[in-house]
Amino acid sequence: MTKFGKTIRKMRIDRDLSLESMARGIKISPSYLSSIEMGKRAIPRCLLKRIENLKIFNTKELKEIKSSINDSIAKFSFRPKNDYQRNLMVILTKSFNDLTATQVEAICKIMEEPSDTTTLTNKKTFLTLAEAKKGYYYEFEEGVYKYAKDCKWTLIENGEVLIDGADWVHWEASRSYLYCNDDEYTLIENGKVLIDNVDNVQRYEPGLYICKKDGKWTLIEHGKVLFDNVDDVLWYKPGFYRYVIDDKMFQVKDGITAEIY
């Protein structure tokens, strides 16, 4: 865990602020915030500003948070994947402080050259894969990438921009993505919007979701709405559900719906 992770986690716990609540306040996913706290993900440049906008930390605490961020981002982790990368790391470690300005410039030019000729294009975006990797970049699976620019995320699927300008993007399963914009959630499966602009989404298992909008719940099973506009949902196993409407409980089992009390 980085110094920032220890600092922000302690301050959060001292205020009885859950991971989910703080993540919602700074407009990132809980899993992303947890990864940042644990030092598994880079700290976004916009994070400090979003923490300041919460207006729950005093000036002294904000200075401590800023200092912990600076200390944390100054650390780098190298995990060579093969002998070529391992040898390069050893050479750079030994000679780094002795590199001339000309040598540094030459190395930078080499690193800036696209290592992959794949180009991600559509009307909104023109970005080489090598350029995307310079920023906050993450590969979900072959052909599926997301990258951040100005704290907004773009997701590319097989060369096409599928999601653009999102506060955060989460990969649910192959060709299934959940993203958030201004505290509203949208779920895309197989290139189609399955759930749009809802207040909350929960995934029980692949293909099975419940979502909340204006205080009412909807259950979606493999792309089909099983029931909607209910007050509460209880899930037991695939094909077996209970839901509440106006204090009445209904049961759905093997496709048959019945009022139980």
Helices and strands as residue ranges (DSSP letters): H 3-14, H 19-25, H 30-37, H 47-54, H 59-73, H 83-95, G 96-98, H 101-112, E 119-121, E 126-128, H 129-132, E 136-141, E 144-149, E 152-157, E 160-166, E 168-173, E 176-181, E 184-189, E 192-198, E 200-205, E 208-213, E 216-221, E 224-230, E 232-237, E 240-245, E 248-253, E 256-259
